[in-house]
Amino acid sequence: MVTKIISGAVAGISGYLVTVETDLSPGLPSFDVVGLPDSAVKEARERVRAAVKNAGFDFPVKRITVNLAPAATKKEGSAFDLPIALGVLAGCGVIKAEALRDALFLGELSLDGEIKPVSGVLPIIHGAFQAGVDSFIVPMKNGEEAALVAGAAVYAAPDLSVLVNLLKTGNLEKIRRENTEKQRGAQDEEEFAGVRGQDSLKRAFLVAAAGAHNLIMSGPPGSGKTMMAKRMPGILPPLGFEESMEVTKIYSVAGLLDGAGSLMRKSPFRAPHHTSPYSAVTGGGGYPRPGEISLAHNGVLFLDELPEFHRDVLEALRQPLEDGFITVTRTKAKLVYPADFMLLAAMNPCPCGYLGNLDKCRCTPAEVARYQRKISGPLLDRIDIQIDVSPVKYNELAEAQEKERAKPVSMRERVIRARAVQKERYKGRGAALNSRLGAEGVEKYCRLDAAGRDMLRMAFDSLGLSARAYHKILKVARTVADLDEAENISVRHVAEAISYRSLDRRISGQ
């Protein structure tokens, strides 16, 4: 008799159902797993054999065949250990097959029968629940994560022996959550309030956060670039439920959830080192896993020392910066991962970092040009805000103390208000933020008066801007107007947006 048990796997960040079919038949003792299993799945044979014996059950001396359907899809990981073991026990009469129907089973088995946690539980449970499965048996440490799917009946088991006894008696206890939208870590406090000086940079960060615009800083070491970038999450609004679910799925697939069993409400902030390889940033491996740009989805990706990143890594950013996703192709799979992030980048103006300081900089014009050319034109085109950063002077620090006493409206409150305006404006139109507008949306919502058009025309000709940079300026101007709570874009808003193209001016010699 063939025993069929529902399990699941992940493709990208979407879960799909896998049927674990187990057949016990007379013949020479053997244990075969078919259905395109990888090495981890094949090794389940030894884990299951030892776990069944050490849990106090007799392992059948028969010909055992396990098929993972659909057989044409590659299976990987150790999450099939539990359903395989239960299929074997059902085949030899330890459990009734009826007790295993209509529920999904996931879990890795240790040799002593403990059910260990696995990655990707949230997307698997979410996908299976949408497909009509409503009962789930998962490892104890994955219970809270699985219970994030509202309406799903989730049961967690510590080991194989206990689970078998509970299945026999039907005394499984459902995990109950008082608040399925509990936040995983509180949102950062208003961190920019403690930053003294750098008013122009703080303004650029405000505009970038309000419209989710990409931003690059160029300045000498010690000018506060990294410090400011790390504070960006502090002015971003909490993620909505759907955004939180999507981010939490990505971290579940990557195995980076901490087991707290709560949605990630805080915008992710990822800062890979400039020596990070291509696959670590974009995603990949023998069987692809999300990379840093996907882990930054709905959040911030900060690339410090931007010119020092490998050229192929930088050029790989171009597609996700435009489309909001990345396609990872490997010999074993072709997967699409979400990658809709805000790019923050920092760089020095020259190899030594002190361009213009005659006492410190000895870089030749050729060396400076070579260094700056590491950032290609197409990549720079995709960065909305480009700003030069200068070291903070003493008098700025002293004046900042007086300004702090005024307690102006917080940057986060202004960002939330500006984003609310954008959300209402683009309701039902496919975009939620100014930076996500397509060409048609720019033409409709970023109209200029005669003075604004004249100013933008002069900037376009003098800086040699591309059509993409032209649209970037218009979208930034729209965000500046939203921060001013202005319905129309004025020449002042256009002027500020143009001022955020400092690298274009430097390259063009202006």
C-alpha positions in Angstrom: 0.0 0.0 0.0 1.2 3.5 -0.9 1.1 6.2 1.8 0.8 9.8 0.6 1.7 12.7 2.9 1.7 16.4 2.0 4.8 18.4 2.4 6.2 21.5 0.8 9.2 23.3 -0.7 10.2 26.7 -1.9 10.9 28.2 -5.3 12.2 31.7 -5.0 10.2 33.0 -2.0 7.0 31.1 -3.0 6.0 27.8 -1.5 4.6 24.9 -3.4 3.2 21.5 -2.4 5.2 18.3 -2.5 3.5 14.9 -2.1 5.7 12.3 -0.3 4.7 8.9 -1.5 6.0 5.9 0.4 5.7 2.3 -0.7 6.8 -0.8 1.4 7.0 -4.1 -0.5 8.5 -7.5 -0.1 12.0 -8.1 -1.4 15.6 -7.5 -0.6 15.8 -4.7 2.1 16.5 -1.3 0.4 15.7 2.3 0.9 15.4 4.5 -2.2 14.4 8.1 -2.6 13.4 9.3 -6.1 11.9 12.5 -7.5 15.1 14.5 -8.3 16.4 14.7 -4.7 19.6 16.5 -3.9 22.3 15.2 -1.6 20.6 16.4 1.6 17.4 14.6 0.6 19.2 11.4 -0.3 20.9 11.4 3.1 17.4 11.5 4.7 17.5 7.7 4.4 20.1 7.4 7.1 18.7 10.0 9.3 15.2 8.5 9.1 16.5 5.0 9.7 18.4 6.0 12.9 15.6 8.4 14.1 12.9 5.6 13.8 15.0 3.1 15.7 16.1 5.6 18.4 12.5 6.8 18.9 11.5 3.3 20.0 10.1 1.8 16.8 11.1 -1.2 14.7 12.4 -0.2 11.3 10.8 -2.4 8.6 13.1 -4.9 6.8 11.5 -4.4 3.4 12.0 -2.7 0.1 11.2 1.0 0.7 10.6 3.4 -2.1 9.9 7.1 -1.6 8.8 9.4 -4.4 8.7 13.1 -4.1 6.1 14.5 -6.5 6.1 16.4 -8.7 9.0 14.2 -9.8 10.3 16.6 -12.4 11.1 19.4 -9.9 14.4 19.5 -8.1 14.0 18.9 -4.3 16.6 20.1 -1.8 17.0 20.4 1.9 16.2 18.3 5.0 12.5 19.3 5.5 11.3 16.0 4.0 12.8 13.9 6.8 9.6 14.0 8.9 7.1 13.1 6.2 9.3 10.3 5.0 9.6 8.8 8.5 5.9 9.1 9.0 5.3 7.4 5.7 7.5 4.5 6.7 5.7 4.1 10.1 2.3 4.3 8.4 3.4 1.6 5.9 4.2 -0.8 8.6 1.1 -0.1 10.6 2.4 2.0 13.5 0.2 4.9 12.5 -3.1 4.9 10.6 -2.8 6.6 7.2 -6.0 8.5 8.0 -4.2 10.4 10.7 -1.8 11.8 8.1 -4.3 13.0 5.6 -5.2 16.7 5.0 -2.2 18.0 6.9 1.2 19.2 5.8 4.4 17.9 7.6 7.8 19.6 7.6 10.9 18.9 9.7 14.5 17.6 9.8 15.2 14.6 12.0 18.2 14.2 14.2 19.5 10.7 14.8 17.8 10.5 18.2 14.4 11.5 16.7 14.3 15.2 17.6 12.4 17.3 15.1 14.8 20.1 14.2 13.8 23.5 12.5 14.2 24.1 8.8 14.2 27.3 6.7 11.5 28.5 4.4 8.6 27.5 6.7 6.6 30.7 6.3 6.4 30.8 2.5 5.6 27.1 2.4 2.8 27.4 5.0 1.5 30.5 3.3 1.5 28.9 -0.2 -0.1 25.7 1.1 -2.8 27.6 3.0 -3.7 29.4 -0.2 -3.9 26.1 -2.0 -6.5 24.7 0.5 -4.4 23.0 3.2 -5.4 24.2 6.7 -3.5 21.9 9.1 0.3 22.0 9.6 2.7 20.0 11.7 6.1 21.7 12.0 9.2 21.6 14.3 8.8 23.2 17.7 11.2 26.1 16.9 9.3 26.9 13.7 5.9 27.0 15.3 5.6 30.7 15.9 6.8 31.5 12.4 4.3 29.2 10.8 1.5 30.7 13.0 2.0 34.0 11.3 -0.3 32.8 8.5 -3.7 33.9 9.9 -6.3 31.1 9.9 -3.8 28.2 9.7 -4.0 25.4 12.3 -0.4 25.0 13.3 0.8 22.2 15.6 4.4 22.0 16.7 6.1 18.7 17.9 9.4 18.3 19.7 10.4 14.8 18.5 9.2 11.8 16.5 8.1 9.7 19.4 5.9 12.4 20.9 4.4 13.2 17.5 3.5 9.6 16.8 1.7 9.3 20.1 -0.2 12.5 19.6 -1.2 11.5 16.1 -2.6 8.2 17.6 -4.6 10.0 20.2 -5.5 13.1 18.3 -4.3 15.3 21.2 -2.3 17.7 19.1 -2.3 21.2 20.7 -2.7 24.1 18.3 -0.3 27.1 18.6 -2.4 30.1 19.5 -1.1 33.6 18.9 -2.7 36.6 20.7 -1.4 39.0 18.2 -0.3 37.8 14.8 0.9 41.2 13.8 3.4 41.6 16.7 6.4 43.6 15.7 9.8 42.0 15.4 11.8 44.7 17.0 10.6 48.3 17.5 11.2 50.9 14.9 14.3 53.0 15.5 13.9 56.3 17.3 14.4 59.5 15.5 18.2 59.1 15.1 18.9 62.2 13.0 17.9 64.4 15.9 21.4 63.8 17.4 23.3 64.6 14.2 24.9 68.0 14.4 25.6 70.0 11.3 25.3 68.5 7.8 22.0 70.3 7.2 22.2 69.9 3.4 22.9 66.2 3.7 20.1 65.7 6.2 17.8 67.5 3.7 18.9 65.2 0.9 18.2 62.2 3.2 14.7 63.6 4.0 13.9 63.9 0.3 15.3 60.4 -0.5 13.3 58.8 2.3 10.1 60.7 1.4 10.1 59.4 -2.2 12.3 56.2 -1.8 14.9 57.8 -4.1 18.4 56.2 -4.5 21.2 58.4 -3.1 25.0 58.5 -3.4 27.3 60.6 -1.2 30.8 61.7 -2.3 33.1 63.1 0.4 36.4 62.7 2.3 36.9 60.1 5.1 35.4 61.3 8.4 32.7 63.5 6.9 29.9 61.3 8.3 28.8 59.4 5.2 28.5 56.0 6.9 27.1 57.4 10.1 24.3 59.1 8.2 23.5 56.1 6.1 23.1 53.9 9.1 20.5 56.3 10.4 18.2 56.1 7.4 16.0 53.3 8.8 15.2 55.6 11.7 13.1 58.0 9.5 11.4 55.4 7.4 7.8 54.4 8.3 7.0 50.9 9.5 6.2 48.4 6.9 2.6 47.5 6.1 1.3 44.0 6.6 1.8 42.8 3.0 5.3 44.3 2.9 6.2 42.8 6.2 5.0 39.3 5.1 7.1 39.5 1.9 10.2 40.6 3.8 9.7 37.9 6.5 9.3 35.3 3.7 12.7 36.3 2.2 14.4 36.0 5.6 12.7 32.7 6.3 14.0 31.3 3.0 17.5 32.6 3.8 17.3 31.0 7.3 17.8 34.4 9.0 14.7 34.6 11.2 15.6 34.5 14.9 12.7 32.3 15.9 10.8 35.2 17.6 7.7 34.4 15.5 6.8 37.9 14.5 6.6 39.8 11.3 9.6 42.1 10.4 8.0 45.5 10.6 11.2 47.5 10.5 12.6 48.3 7.1 15.6 46.1 6.4 19.1 47.6 6.3 21.8 45.7 4.6 25.4 46.8 4.2 27.6 44.2 2.5 31.3 44.6 2.4 32.9 45.8 -0.8 34.8 42.4 -1.1 31.4 40.5 -1.2 31.3 38.2 -4.2 28.7 38.4 -7.0 26.5 35.6 -5.7 26.4 37.0 -2.1 25.0 40.3 -3.4 22.7 39.2 -6.1 21.8 35.7 -4.8 22.9 32.3 -6.0 24.7 29.2 -5.0 24.3 25.6 -6.3 20.6 26.0 -5.5 19.9 29.8 -5.4 19.3 31.6 -2.2 18.4 35.3 -1.8 21.3 37.7 -1.9 21.9 41.0 -0.2 19.7 43.0 -2.7 16.8 40.7 -1.9 17.4 40.9 1.8 17.2 44.7 1.4 13.7 44.4 -0.2 11.3 47.1 1.0 14.3 48.6 2.8 17.8 50.0 2.3 20.9 48.6 0.6 24.0 50.6 1.7 27.1 50.2 -0.4 30.1 51.9 1.3 33.2 52.5 -0.8 31.1 52.0 -3.9 34.0 52.1 -6.5 35.7 49.3 -4.6 32.9 46.8 -5.4 33.6 44.3 -8.2 32.5 45.7 -11.6 30.1 42.7 -12.2 28.4 43.3 -8.9 27.8 47.0 -9.6 26.5 46.3 -13.1 24.2 43.6 -11.7 22.4 46.3 -9.8 21.0 48.0 -12.9 18.1 45.6 -13.5 16.7 45.5 -10.0 17.1 49.2 -9.6 14.7 49.6 -12.6 12.4 46.5 -12.2 12.3 45.8 -8.5 13.3 42.2 -8.9 16.3 40.1 -10.0 16.3 36.9 -12.0 18.9 34.4 -10.8 19.8 31.7 -13.3 21.8 28.6 -12.3 22.2 25.2 -13.8 19.7 23.7 -11.4 17.1 26.5 -11.3 15.9 29.8 -12.6 14.3 31.9 -9.9 13.0 35.4 -9.5 13.6 37.2 -6.2 12.0 40.5 -5.2 14.6 43.3 -4.9 12.8 46.6 -4.6 15.2 48.5 -2.4 16.4 52.1 -1.8 20.1 52.3 -2.7 22.4 54.3 -0.5 26.0 54.5 -1.6 29.1 56.3 -0.4 32.4 57.0 -2.2 35.5 59.1 -1.9 36.1 61.8 -4.5 39.5 60.3 -5.3 41.6 57.2 -4.4 43.0 58.8 -1.3 39.8 60.6 -0.4 41.1 64.1 0.0 40.6 65.6 -3.4 41.1 69.4 -3.3 43.1 69.3 -0.1 46.6 70.3 -1.3 48.2 69.2 2.0 46.9 65.7 1.8 45.9 64.8 -1.8 48.6 63.7 -4.2 46.3 62.0 -6.7 46.9 62.9 -10.4 44.0 63.9 -12.7 44.4 60.6 -14.5 44.1 58.6 -11.2 41.0 60.6 -10.2 39.3 60.1 -13.5 40.1 56.4 -13.5 38.7 56.0 -10.0 35.5 57.9 -10.8 35.0 55.9 -14.0 34.5 52.8 -11.9 31.0 54.0 -11.5 29.5 53.5 -14.9 27.2 56.1 -16.5 24.2 53.7 -16.7 24.5 53.0 -13.0 24.9 56.6 -12.0 21.9 57.4 -14.2 19.8 55.3 -11.9 20.8 57.2 -8.7 18.3 60.0 -8.2 20.2 62.1 -5.6 23.9 62.7 -5.9 25.4 64.9 -3.2 28.9 66.1 -2.1 29.6 65.8 1.6 32.0 68.1 3.4 33.5 67.7 6.9 31.5 69.4 9.7 33.1 72.6 10.9 33.3 73.8 14.5 30.9 76.7 14.1 28.3 74.2 12.6 28.6 72.0 15.7 28.0 75.0 17.9 25.1 76.4 15.9 23.5 72.9 15.9 23.1 73.0 19.7 20.9 76.1 19.4 18.8 74.5 16.6 18.2 71.4 18.6 16.4 73.4 21.3 13.8 74.5 18.7 12.5 70.9 18.3 11.2 71.0 14.7 8.8 68.5 13.3 10.7 65.2 13.1 12.0 63.9 9.8 10.1 60.7 10.2 6.8 62.5 10.6 7.5 64.5 7.4 8.4 61.3 5.5 5.1 59.6 6.7 3.1 62.6 5.6 4.7 62.9 2.2 4.3 59.2 1.6 0.7 59.4 2.6 0.2 62.1 -0.1 1.8 59.9 -2.7 -0.2 56.8 -1.7 -3.4 58.7 -2.1 -2.3 60.3 -5.4 -1.4 56.9 -7.0 -4.1 54.8 -5.5 -5.0 52.1 -8.1 -2.4 53.2 -10.5 0.4 50.7 -9.9 2.8 53.0 -8.1 2.9 54.0 -4.5 5.9 56.3 -4.4 7.3 59.0 -6.7 10.5 57.0 -7.4 8.4 54.1 -8.8 6.7 56.3 -11.5 7.0 55.1 -15.1 7.5 57.5 -18.0 3.7 57.9 -18.4 3.3 58.7 -14.7 6.1 61.3 -14.9 4.4 63.1 -17.7 1.0 63.1 -15.9 2.0 63.9 -12.3 5.3 65.9 -12.7 4.3 68.8 -14.9 6.2 72.0 -14.8 5.4 75.6 -15.4 7.2 77.7 -18.0 10.0 78.8 -15.6 10.6 75.2 -14.4 10.8 73.9 -17.9 13.3 76.6 -18.9 15.5 75.8 -15.9 15.4 72.0 -16.6 16.2 72.6 -20.3 19.3 74.6 -19.4 20.4 71.8 -16.9 19.7 69.1 -19.5 21.9 70.8 -22.1 24.7 71.9 -19.8 25.1 68.7 -17.9 24.5 66.4 -20.9 21.8 64.5 -19.0 20.1 61.3 -20.4 16.4 60.8 -20.7 16.5 58.7 -17.5 18.3 61.4 -15.6 15.7 63.9 -16.9 12.9 61.8 -15.4 14.8 61.3 -12.2 15.0 65.1 -11.7 11.2 65.4 -12.3 10.5 62.7 -9.8 12.7 64.2 -7.1 11.1 67.6 -7.8 7.7 66.0 -7.2 8.9 64.7 -3.9 10.3 68.1 -2.8 6.9 69.6 -3.7 5.2 66.9 -1.6 7.4 67.7 1.4 6.2 71.4 1.0 2.6 70.1 0.8 2.4 71.8 -2.6 0.1 70.6 -5.3 2.2 71.9 -8.2 5.9 71.8 -8.8 7.5 75.2 -8.7 10.8 76.4 -10.1 12.2 76.2 -6.6 11.5 72.5 -6.4 13.1 72.0 -9.8 16.2 73.9 -8.7 16.6 71.8 -5.6 16.2 68.6 -7.6 18.9 69.7 -10.1 21.2 70.6 -7.3 21.2 66.9 -6.4 23.1 66.0 -9.6 26.6 66.9 -8.3 28.4 63.9 -9.9 26.8 64.8 -13.3 28.2 68.3 -12.9 31.7 67.0 -11.9 31.8 64.5 -14.8 30.6 67.1 -17.3 33.2 69.6 -16.1 30.7 72.1 -14.8 
